[in-house]
Amino acid sequence: MKTLLELCLIMGIASGLAGEGAEQQYRMLKALHPSAASFGEAPGQVLFLPSGKLYVAYRLLGESATSSTLRVVFFDPVTGQQGNVRDYPVPSAPVPRVATAFIMSQDGSTLAYAELHPPQVLVTIEVATLNPLSTSEASLFGEQDFAPHVSTLSSESLVLSAGKLTHDGKVTAVHEVRKISLSTRNLKRVVSEEAVPVGEDVSELIYWRKRIHAQHEVGQVLLLNDGVLGLTNLMSEGWIQLFDQAGKELTRLHNPNCGFVRASLSPDRQVGAAVCEETGLDEPHFGQTIRRDAVVFEVKTLKVIATIPMSRKSVKEHGSRRGDLWVAAPSPAIWHGKDRVLVAVPNFTDSIDLYSISADPLPHPGALPQGIRLPFQGRKSCITFSDAHCFLKSPSSLPVQSYLRPHLSFHESRLLTNRDVNVIIWD
């Protein structure tokens, strides 16, 4: 089982890293276990409040492979203890079941959970008490609505959007965006509804595609207060590009091994976590997810802080109509504090892996004198977040390699094979 140890090999390996910017080290704090979760059938949705509390939303499994209950819980990331638990009745649906969104209002007062395919579900929740504000089972979108999604949430309104398929005399395509604004406290009340011409809605991809001067075609956008992040996925290569409000590129992040498919931001919008996937293109592996990582980055500079491996699995839900398919894969949540970054990654073992990253830059391994055997010390010094690094001591009766190997991934073990090296473990 892979542990969260990053190895810098002093002899033969560290010199090869000296020319590249070093990522900061992450470590796994704990695995959180939401009560009665079954993420393999109903994947969990996660988000952080500005306070650092982690909220999780997921359906509970019922009888005969169905689900009719939504559960929301929160965790204290310091203690790992589960706090309040609240269940909400929702329309029964067969499992596996995929959620559309679980989001928080910008003021941190309101949560919204949505499933925008049949049977459609909307639930708004008061954060402080987990009391339900409103629930709706209304079918707001039909066959002529393309890719319905949650656009924005405030304490007053929940705005849903979908492309509107129309025929302009030449072709049937999305020429307008249908926007429905609902009262947060009464989801059955439509506050407003309008059709916005494609390219005029600032929250939609097409608007930005017409304005940004991108070196690489953007497939997803993430709005910022003063611009936008554009994500590019070329299956085995990807980019994140930062644009200002006028569409001028400010900086970019390139990953030569995987494509960026989605991203989330911390409540203070200072750091982000992007899901980067490598998809097989050769015949034996075509369409398969070969690799999936959470790439943690600074929003203003797109500097990579850490790269955390994630499960390659996905959950697929098939609809009643031919071709109806909804897919869910792990989506991390991220929080930024004074001295650390927290990343929560749901997985398919019905748990959530909670990682910590120091907010202070770590020393570059290439700066260490090469060829010097460093003394090994106990790991107990690494418990606090303020420690920049630590060393793992090998018992005198065992070689360093033999002692470390049970703690390492297969890839890391291969790095150690037949090498007489010292190992620094950054924590």
ZANULUM-439324 format. One record per residue (C-alpha): y, x, z; residue number from 1; residue in three letters. Coordinates in steps of 0.25 Angstrom, whole numbers. Layout:
! ZANULUM-439324
+-------+-------+-------+-----+-----+
!    c2 !    c1 !    c3 !   k !   r !
+-------+-------+-------+-----+-----+
!     Y !     X !     Z ! NUM ! ALA !
...
+-------+-------+-------+-----+-----+
This chain:
! ZANULUM-439324
+-------+-------+-------+-----+-----+
!    c2 !    c1 !    c3 !   k !   r !
+-------+-------+-------+-----+-----+
!     0 !     0 !     0 !   1 ! MET !
!    13 !     6 !    -4 !   2 ! LYS !
!    23 !    10 !     7 !   3 ! THR !
!    38 !    12 !     5 !   4 ! LEU !
!    38 !    27 !     6 !   5 ! LEU !
!    47 !    34 !    -5 !   6 ! GLU !
!    42 !    48 !    -7 !   7 ! LEU !
!    50 !    60 !   -11 !   8 ! CYS !
!    41 !    72 !   -13 !   9 ! LEU !
!    48 !    85 !   -10 !  10 ! ILE !
!    40 !    94 !   -19 !  11 ! MET !
!    38 !    91 !   -34 !  12 ! GLY !
!    44 !    77 !   -33 !  13 ! ILE !
!    57 !    77 !   -26 !  14 ! ALA !
!    63 !    87 !   -36 !  15 ! SER !
!    60 !    76 !   -47 !  16 ! GLY !
!    69 !    66 !   -40 !  17 ! LEU !
!    81 !    75 !   -37 !  18 ! ALA !
!    88 !    71 !   -50 !  19 ! GLY !
!    87 !    56 !   -47 !  20 ! GLU !
!    95 !    47 !   -38 !  21 ! GLY !
!    86 !    44 !   -26 !  22 ! ALA !
!    83 !    30 !   -22 !  23 ! GLU !
!    84 !    26 !    -7 !  24 ! GLN !
!    71 !    24 !     0 !  25 ! GLN !
!    66 !    11 !     4 !  26 ! TYR !
!    56 !     7 !    15 !  27 ! ARG !
!    49 !    -5 !    18 !  28 ! MET !
!    53 !   -12 !    31 !  29 ! LEU !
!    42 !   -22 !    32 !  30 ! LYS !
!    35 !   -33 !    25 !  31 ! ALA !
!    40 !   -47 !    28 !  32 ! LEU !
!    30 !   -59 !    29 !  33 ! HIS !
!    36 !   -73 !    26 !  34 ! PRO !
!    28 !   -83 !    33 !  35 ! SER !
!    17 !   -90 !    24 !  36 ! ALA !
!    22 !   -83 !    11 !  37 ! ALA !
!    14 !   -83 !    -1 !  38 ! SER !
!    22 !   -75 !   -11 !  39 ! PHE !
!    11 !   -74 !   -21 !  40 ! GLY !
!    13 !   -89 !   -23 !  41 ! GLU !
!    27 !   -91 !   -19 !  42 ! ALA !
!    35 !   -78 !   -20 !  43 ! PRO !
!    45 !   -76 !    -9 !  44 ! GLY !
!    60 !   -75 !   -12 !  45 ! GLN !
!    69 !   -66 !    -3 !  46 ! VAL !
!    83 !   -64 !     0 !  47 ! LEU !
!    92 !   -57 !    10 !  48 ! PHE !
!   104 !   -63 !    18 !  49 ! LEU !
!   116 !   -54 !    20 !  50 ! PRO !
!   111 !   -52 !    34 !  51 ! SER !
!    98 !   -46 !    29 !  52 ! GLY !
!    89 !   -57 !    33 !  53 ! LYS !
!    78 !   -59 !    22 !  54 ! LEU !
!    75 !   -73 !    17 !  55 ! TYR !
!    62 !   -77 !    10 !  56 ! VAL !
!    59 !   -90 !     3 !  57 ! ALA !
!    45 !   -94 !    -2 !  58 ! TYR !
!    36 !  -106 !    -4 !  59 ! ARG !
!    25 !  -109 !     5 !  60 ! LEU !
!    11 !  -111 !    -1 !  61 ! LEU !
!     5 !  -125 !     2 !  62 ! GLY !
!    -8 !  -132 !    -2 !  63 ! GLU !
!   -14 !  -132 !   -16 !  64 ! SER !
!    -6 !  -120 !   -21 !  65 ! ALA !
!     8 !  -127 !   -20 !  66 ! THR !
!    20 !  -125 !   -11 !  67 ! SER !
!    30 !  -135 !    -6 !  68 ! SER !
!    37 !  -127 !     5 !  69 ! THR !
!    48 !  -116 !     4 !  70 ! LEU !
!    49 !  -107 !    15 !  71 ! ARG !
!    62 !   -98 !    19 !  72 ! VAL !
!    61 !   -87 !    29 !  73 ! VAL !
!    69 !   -75 !    33 !  74 ! PHE !
!    66 !   -62 !    39 !  75 ! PHE !
!    74 !   -52 !    48 !  76 ! ASP !
!    73 !   -39 !    40 !  77 ! PRO !
!    74 !   -30 !    52 !  78 ! VAL !
!    63 !   -37 !    60 !  79 ! THR !
!    55 !   -42 !    48 !  80 ! GLY !
!    54 !   -55 !    56 !  81 ! GLN !
!    53 !   -69 !    49 !  82 ! GLN !
!    64 !   -78 !    54 !  83 ! GLY !
!    67 !   -93 !    51 !  84 ! ASN !
!    56 !  -100 !    42 !  85 ! VAL !
!    60 !  -112 !    34 !  86 ! ARG !
!    52 !  -121 !    25 !  87 ! ASP !
!    57 !  -131 !    15 !  88 ! TYR !
!    50 !  -141 !     7 !  89 ! PRO !
!    50 !  -139 !    -8 !  90 ! VAL !
!    43 !  -146 !   -20 !  91 ! PRO !
!    28 !  -143 !   -21 !  92 ! SER !
!    25 !  -132 !   -31 !  93 ! ALA !
!    13 !  -125 !   -35 !  94 ! PRO !
!    12 !  -110 !   -32 !  95 ! VAL !
!    15 !  -100 !   -37 !  96 ! PRO !
!    29 !  -104 !   -36 !  97 ! ARG !
!    41 !   -96 !   -40 !  98 ! VAL !
!    55 !   -97 !   -34 !  99 ! ALA !
!    68 !   -97 !   -43 ! 100 ! THR !
!    78 !   -91 !   -32 ! 101 ! ALA !
!    80 !   -89 !   -17 ! 102 ! PHE !
!    95 !   -85 !   -15 ! 103 ! ILE !
!   106 !   -85 !    -5 ! 104 ! MET !
!   120 !   -89 !    -6 ! 105 ! SER !
!   131 !   -78 !    -6 ! 106 ! GLN !
!   136 !   -82 !     8 ! 107 ! ASP !
!   122 !   -81 !    14 ! 108 ! GLY !
!   121 !   -95 !    19 ! 109 ! SER !
!   112 !  -102 !     9 ! 110 ! THR !
!    98 !  -100 !     2 ! 111 ! LEU !
!    93 !  -106 !   -10 ! 112 ! ALA !
!    79 !  -107 !   -15 ! 113 ! TYR !
!    75 !  -112 !   -29 ! 114 ! ALA !
!    64 !  -115 !   -38 ! 115 ! GLU !
!    70 !  -119 !   -51 ! 116 ! LEU !
!    57 !  -123 !   -59 ! 117 ! HIS !
!    48 !  -135 !   -56 ! 118 ! PRO !
!    48 !  -140 !   -45 ! 119 ! PRO !
!    62 !  -136 !   -43 ! 120 ! GLN !
!    66 !  -132 !   -29 ! 121 ! VAL !
!    80 !  -129 !   -23 ! 122 ! LEU !
!    82 !  -126 !    -8 ! 123 ! VAL !
!    95 !  -122 !    -1 ! 124 ! THR !
!    94 !  -116 !    13 ! 125 ! ILE !
!   104 !  -112 !    24 ! 126 ! GLU !
!   102 !   -98 !    27 ! 127 ! VAL !
!   106 !   -98 !    42 ! 128 ! ALA !
!    95 !  -109 !    46 ! 129 ! THR !
!    86 !  -110 !    34 ! 130 ! LEU !
!    89 !  -125 !    34 ! 131 ! ASN !
!    88 !  -131 !    20 ! 132 ! PRO !
!   101 !  -135 !    14 ! 133 ! LEU !
!    95 !  -143 !     2 ! 134 ! SER !
!    83 !  -144 !    -6 ! 135 ! THR !
!    81 !  -149 !   -21 ! 136 ! SER !
!    69 !  -152 !   -30 ! 137 ! GLU !
!    78 !  -157 !   -41 ! 138 ! ALA !
!    74 !  -152 !   -55 ! 139 ! SER !
!    87 !  -146 !   -59 ! 140 ! LEU !
!    82 !  -138 !   -71 ! 141 ! PHE !
!    73 !  -143 !   -83 ! 142 ! GLY !
!    66 !  -137 !   -96 ! 143 ! GLU !
!    80 !  -135 !  -102 ! 144 ! GLN !
!    85 !  -126 !   -91 ! 145 ! ASP !
!    82 !  -111 !   -93 ! 146 ! PHE !
!    79 !  -102 !   -81 ! 147 ! ALA !
!    85 !  -110 !   -70 ! 148 ! PRO !
!    90 !  -101 !   -58 ! 149 ! HIS !
!    99 !  -101 !   -46 ! 150 ! VAL !
!   113 !   -96 !   -49 ! 151 ! SER !
!   121 !   -96 !   -36 ! 152 ! THR !
!   120 !  -101 !   -22 ! 153 ! LEU !
!   131 !  -104 !   -12 ! 154 ! SER !
!   132 !  -112 !     1 ! 155 ! SER !
!   137 !  -123 !    -8 ! 156 ! GLU !
!   129 !  -123 !   -21 ! 157 ! SER !
!   117 !  -118 !   -28 ! 158 ! LEU !
!   119 !  -116 !   -43 ! 159 ! VAL !
!   107 !  -116 !   -52 ! 160 ! LEU !
!   107 !  -111 !   -67 ! 161 ! SER !
!    98 !  -112 !   -79 ! 162 ! ALA !
!   100 !  -110 !   -94 ! 163 ! GLY !
!   101 !  -123 !  -102 ! 164 ! LYS !
!    93 !  -123 !  -114 ! 165 ! LEU !
!   101 !  -130 !  -126 ! 166 ! THR !
!   100 !  -131 !  -141 ! 167 ! HIS !
!   113 !  -126 !  -148 ! 168 ! ASP !
!   108 !  -131 !  -162 ! 169 ! GLY !
!   102 !  -118 !  -164 ! 170 ! LYS !
!    93 !  -114 !  -153 ! 171 ! VAL !
!    88 !  -119 !  -139 ! 172 ! THR !
!    93 !  -109 !  -129 ! 173 ! ALA !
!   101 !  -107 !  -116 ! 174 ! VAL !
!   116 !  -110 !  -120 ! 175 ! HIS !
!   121 !  -115 !  -106 ! 176 ! GLU !
!   118 !  -112 !   -91 ! 177 ! VAL !
!   115 !  -125 !   -83 ! 178 ! ARG !
!   121 !  -123 !   -69 ! 179 ! LYS !
!   118 !  -133 !   -57 ! 180 ! ILE !
!   126 !  -132 !   -44 ! 181 ! SER !
!   119 !  -138 !   -32 ! 182 ! LEU !
!   124 !  -141 !   -18 ! 183 ! SER !
!   118 !  -131 !    -9 ! 184 ! THR !
!   116 !  -142 !     2 ! 185 ! ARG !
!   112 !  -153 !    -7 ! 186 ! ASN !
!   104 !  -147 !   -19 ! 187 ! LEU !
!   103 !  -161 !   -25 ! 188 ! LYS !
!   118 !  -161 !   -28 ! 189 ! ARG !
!   122 !  -155 !   -41 ! 190 ! VAL !
!   136 !  -149 !   -38 ! 191 ! VAL !
!   138 !  -146 !   -53 ! 192 ! SER !
!   131 !  -143 !   -66 ! 193 ! GLU !
!   136 !  -136 !   -78 ! 194 ! GLU !
!   131 !  -130 !   -91 ! 195 ! ALA !
!   138 !  -116 !   -93 ! 196 ! VAL !
!   137 !  -110 !  -107 ! 197 ! PRO !
!   128 !   -97 !  -107 ! 198 ! VAL !
!   136 !   -85 !  -105 ! 199 ! GLY !
!   147 !   -91 !   -96 ! 200 ! GLU !
!   139 !   -91 !   -83 ! 201 ! ASP !
!   142 !   -78 !   -75 ! 202 ! VAL !
!   129 !   -80 !   -67 ! 203 ! SER !
!   120 !   -80 !   -80 ! 204 ! GLU !
!   114 !   -68 !   -88 ! 205 ! LEU !
!   120 !   -72 !  -101 ! 206 ! ILE !
!   134 !   -72 !   -96 ! 207 ! TYR !
!   132 !   -57 !   -92 ! 208 ! TRP !
!   125 !   -53 !  -105 ! 209 ! ARG !
!   137 !   -57 !  -113 ! 210 ! LYS !
!   146 !   -49 !  -104 ! 211 ! ARG !
!   139 !   -37 !  -100 ! 212 ! ILE !
!   138 !   -24 !  -108 ! 213 ! HIS !
!   124 !   -20 !  -104 ! 214 ! ALA !
!   116 !    -8 !  -109 ! 215 ! GLN !
!   103 !   -16 !  -107 ! 216 ! HIS !
!   101 !   -31 !  -108 ! 217 ! GLU !
!   102 !   -38 !   -95 ! 218 ! VAL !
!    92 !   -48 !   -91 ! 219 ! GLY !
!    96 !   -52 !   -77 ! 220 ! GLN !
!   110 !   -52 !   -70 ! 221 ! VAL !
!   114 !   -52 !   -56 ! 222 ! LEU !
!   128 !   -56 !   -52 ! 223 ! LEU !
!   137 !   -47 !   -44 ! 224 ! LEU !
!   151 !   -50 !   -38 ! 225 ! ASN !
!   157 !   -41 !   -48 ! 226 ! ASP !
!   147 !   -40 !   -60 ! 227 ! GLY !
!   133 !   -42 !   -63 ! 228 ! VAL !
!   119 !   -34 !   -63 ! 229 ! LEU !
!   111 !   -35 !   -75 ! 230 ! GLY !
!    96 !   -32 !   -75 ! 231 ! LEU !
!    88 !   -27 !   -87 ! 232 ! THR !
!    73 !   -28 !   -88 ! 233 ! ASN !
!    66 !   -21 !  -100 ! 234 ! LEU !
!    52 !   -22 !   -93 ! 235 ! MET !
!    51 !    -7 !   -90 ! 236 ! SER !
!    65 !    -3 !   -89 ! 237 ! GLU !
!    78 !   -10 !   -83 ! 238 ! GLY !
!    92 !    -9 !   -80 ! 239 ! TRP !
!   102 !   -15 !   -69 ! 240 ! ILE !
!   116 !   -15 !   -75 ! 241 ! GLN !
!   129 !   -18 !   -66 ! 242 ! LEU !
!   140 !   -25 !   -74 ! 243 ! PHE !
!   154 !   -28 !   -69 ! 244 ! ASP !
!   160 !   -42 !   -72 ! 245 ! GLN !
!   165 !   -39 !   -86 ! 246 ! ALA !
!   150 !   -34 !   -90 ! 247 ! GLY !
!   153 !   -19 !   -89 ! 248 ! LYS !
!   141 !   -11 !   -85 ! 249 ! GLU !
!   144 !    -3 !   -72 ! 250 ! LEU !
!   131 !     4 !   -70 ! 251 ! THR !
!   116 !     2 !   -72 ! 252 ! ARG !
!   102 !     5 !   -66 ! 253 ! LEU !
!    91 !     8 !   -75 ! 254 ! HIS !
!    76 !     8 !   -72 ! 255 ! ASN !
!    67 !    14 !   -82 ! 256 ! PRO !
!    54 !     8 !   -77 ! 257 ! ASN !
!    57 !    -7 !   -74 ! 258 ! CYS !
!    66 !   -18 !   -78 ! 259 ! GLY !
!    75 !   -26 !   -68 ! 260 ! PHE !
!    72 !   -41 !   -68 ! 261 ! VAL !
!    80 !   -46 !   -56 ! 262 ! ARG !
!    88 !   -42 !   -44 ! 263 ! ALA !
!    94 !   -46 !   -31 ! 264 ! SER !
!   106 !   -41 !   -23 ! 265 ! LEU !
!   108 !   -39 !    -8 ! 266 ! SER !
!   117 !   -50 !    -1 ! 267 ! PRO !
!   129 !   -40 !    -1 ! 268 ! ASP !
!   126 !   -37 !   -16 ! 269 ! ARG !
!   126 !   -22 !   -14 ! 270 ! GLN !
!   112 !   -19 !   -18 ! 271 ! VAL !
!   101 !   -26 !   -26 ! 272 ! GLY !
!    86 !   -26 !   -29 ! 273 ! ALA !
!    81 !   -27 !   -43 ! 274 ! ALA !
!    67 !   -30 !   -47 ! 275 ! VAL !
!    63 !   -20 !   -58 ! 276 ! CYS !
!    50 !   -23 !   -65 ! 277 ! GLU !
!    42 !   -15 !   -75 ! 278 ! GLU !
!    34 !   -24 !   -85 ! 279 ! THR !
!    23 !   -19 !   -93 ! 280 ! GLY !
!    26 !   -18 !  -108 ! 281 ! LEU !
!    12 !   -12 !  -113 ! 282 ! ASP !
!     1 !   -21 !  -117 ! 283 ! GLU !
!    -8 !   -20 !  -105 ! 284 ! PRO !
!     4 !   -23 !   -95 ! 285 ! HIS !
!    13 !   -31 !  -103 ! 286 ! PHE !
!    22 !   -40 !   -95 ! 287 ! GLY !
!    16 !   -35 !   -82 ! 288 ! GLN !
!    25 !   -31 !   -70 ! 289 ! THR !
!    21 !   -16 !   -69 ! 290 ! ILE !
!    31 !   -13 !   -58 ! 291 ! ARG !
!    42 !   -20 !   -50 ! 292 ! ARG !
!    52 !   -13 !   -41 ! 293 ! ASP !
!    64 !   -18 !   -33 ! 294 ! ALA !
!    76 !    -9 !   -37 ! 295 ! VAL !
!    86 !    -8 !   -26 ! 296 ! VAL !
!   100 !    -4 !   -31 ! 297 ! PHE !
!   115 !    -4 !   -27 ! 298 ! GLU !
!   122 !   -15 !   -34 ! 299 ! VAL !
!   135 !    -7 !   -37 ! 300 ! LYS !
!   129 !     6 !   -42 ! 301 ! THR !
!   115 !     1 !   -46 ! 302 ! LEU !
!   109 !    13 !   -39 ! 303 ! LYS !
!    95 !    11 !   -35 ! 304 ! VAL !
!    92 !    11 !   -20 ! 305 ! ILE !
!    77 !    10 !   -20 ! 306 ! ALA !
!    66 !     5 !   -29 ! 307 ! THR !
!    55 !    -4 !   -21 ! 308 ! ILE !
!    42 !    -7 !   -28 ! 309 ! PRO !
!    38 !   -22 !   -28 ! 310 ! MET !
!    26 !   -30 !   -32 ! 311 ! SER !
!    23 !   -32 !   -46 ! 312 ! ARG !
!    17 !   -46 !   -44 ! 313 ! LYS !
!    24 !   -59 !   -49 ! 314 ! SER !
!    21 !   -74 !   -46 ! 315 ! VAL !
!    21 !   -83 !   -58 ! 316 ! LYS !
!    23 !   -98 !   -58 ! 317 ! GLU !
!    19 !  -107 !   -70 ! 318 ! HIS !
!    25 !  -120 !   -72 ! 319 ! GLY !
!    20 !  -133 !   -78 ! 320 ! SER !
!    25 !  -130 !   -92 ! 321 ! ARG !
!    20 !  -120 !  -101 ! 322 ! ARG !
!    28 !  -107 !  -100 ! 323 ! GLY !
!    34 !  -110 !   -86 ! 324 ! ASP !
!    33 !   -98 !   -78 ! 325 ! LEU !
!    40 !   -92 !   -66 ! 326 ! TRP !
!    38 !   -78 !   -60 ! 327 ! VAL !
!    41 !   -73 !   -47 ! 328 ! ALA !
!    41 !   -58 !   -43 ! 329 ! ALA !
!    46 !   -51 !   -30 ! 330 ! PRO !
!    61 !   -51 !   -29 ! 331 ! SER !
!    67 !   -42 !   -18 ! 332 ! PRO !
!    79 !   -46 !    -9 ! 333 ! ALA !
!    89 !   -35 !    -5 ! 334 ! ILE !
!    99 !   -33 !     7 ! 335 ! TRP !
!   109 !   -23 !     9 ! 336 ! HIS !
!   114 !   -19 !    23 ! 337 ! GLY !
!   122 !    -7 !    29 ! 338 ! LYS !
!   111 !     3 !    30 ! 339 ! ASP !
!   100 !    -3 !    22 ! 340 ! ARG !
!    95 !   -11 !    10 ! 341 ! VAL !
!    83 !   -21 !    12 ! 342 ! LEU !
!    74 !   -26 !     1 ! 343 ! VAL !
!    64 !   -37 !     2 ! 344 ! ALA !
!    53 !   -38 !    -8 ! 345 ! VAL !
!    44 !   -50 !    -8 ! 346 ! PRO !
!    30 !   -47 !   -12 ! 347 ! ASN !
!    17 !   -55 !   -15 ! 348 ! PHE !
!    10 !   -51 !    -1 ! 349 ! THR !
!    18 !   -63 !     5 ! 350 ! ASP !
!    28 !   -53 !    11 ! 351 ! SER !
!    42 !   -47 !     9 ! 352 ! ILE !
!    43 !   -31 !     9 ! 353 ! ASP !
!    56 !   -27 !    16 ! 354 ! LEU !
!    62 !   -14 !    12 ! 355 ! TYR !
!    74 !    -6 !    17 ! 356 ! SER !
!    82 !     4 !    10 ! 357 ! ILE !
!    93 !    13 !    17 ! 358 ! SER !
!   107 !    10 !    12 ! 359 ! ALA !
!   110 !    25 !    14 ! 360 ! ASP !
!   106 !    34 !     2 ! 361 ! PRO !
!    94 !    43 !     5 ! 362 ! LEU !
!    94 !    58 !     3 ! 363 ! PRO !
!    90 !    62 !   -11 ! 364 ! HIS !
!    76 !    68 !   -10 ! 365 ! PRO !
!    80 !    79 !   -20 ! 366 ! GLY !
!    90 !    84 !   -10 ! 367 ! ALA !
!    79 !    89 !    -1 ! 368 ! LEU !
!    75 !   104 !    -1 ! 369 ! PRO !
!    62 !   105 !   -10 ! 370 ! GLN !
!    50 !   112 !    -5 ! 371 ! GLY !
!    53 !   110 !    10 ! 372 ! ILE !
!    43 !   104 !    19 ! 373 ! ARG !
!    50 !    93 !    27 ! 374 ! LEU !
!    45 !    90 !    41 ! 375 ! PRO !
!    38 !    76 !    42 ! 376 ! PHE !
!    43 !    67 !    53 ! 377 ! GLN !
!    38 !    53 !    58 ! 378 ! GLY !
!    42 !    41 !    51 ! 379 ! ARG !
!    47 !    34 !    63 ! 380 ! LYS !
!    61 !    40 !    60 ! 381 ! SER !
!    61 !    31 !    48 ! 382 ! CYS !
!    62 !    18 !    55 ! 383 ! ILE !
!    77 !    16 !    55 ! 384 ! THR !
!    85 !    13 !    42 ! 385 ! PHE !
!    95 !    25 !    45 ! 386 ! SER !
!    84 !    36 !    42 ! 387 ! ASP !
!    86 !    42 !    29 ! 388 ! ALA !
!    72 !    47 !    28 ! 389 ! HIS !
!    60 !    51 !    35 ! 390 ! CYS !
!    47 !    59 !    34 ! 391 ! PHE !
!    32 !    54 !    35 ! 392 ! LEU !
!    24 !    64 !    43 ! 393 ! LYS !
!    10 !    67 !    39 ! 394 ! SER !
!     0 !    70 !    51 ! 395 ! PRO !
!    -4 !    84 !    51 ! 396 ! SER !
!   -18 !    81 !    48 ! 397 ! SER !
!   -15 !    75 !    35 ! 398 ! LEU !
!    -8 !    80 !    22 ! 399 ! PRO !
!     5 !    73 !    19 ! 400 ! VAL !
!    -1 !    67 !     6 ! 401 ! GLN !
!   -13 !    61 !    14 ! 402 ! SER !
!    -4 !    55 !    24 ! 403 ! TYR !
!     6 !    49 !    15 ! 404 ! LEU !
!    -4 !    43 !     4 ! 405 ! ARG !
!    -7 !    30 !    12 ! 406 ! PRO !
!     7 !    27 !    13 ! 407 ! HIS !
!    10 !    29 !    -2 ! 408 ! LEU !
!     9 !    21 !   -15 ! 409 ! SER !
!     0 !    26 !   -26 ! 410 ! PHE !
!    11 !    32 !   -33 ! 411 ! HIS !
!    17 !    39 !   -21 ! 412 ! GLU !
!     3 !    45 !   -18 ! 413 ! SER !
!     1 !    50 !   -32 ! 414 ! ARG !
!    14 !    58 !   -30 ! 415 ! LEU !
!     8 !    65 !   -17 ! 416 ! LEU !
!    -5 !    68 !   -24 ! 417 ! THR !
!    -8 !    83 !   -24 ! 418 ! ASN !
!     6 !    86 !   -19 ! 419 ! ARG !
!    10 !    95 !    -7 ! 420 ! ASP !
!    23 !    89 !    -4 ! 421 ! VAL !
!    32 !    84 !     7 ! 422 ! ASN !
!    36 !    70 !     7 ! 423 ! VAL !
!    49 !    64 !    11 ! 424 ! ILE !
!    49 !    49 !    14 ! 425 ! ILE !
!    62 !    42 !    13 ! 426 ! TRP !
!    63 !    30 !    22 ! 427 ! ASP !
+-------+-------+-------+-----+-----+
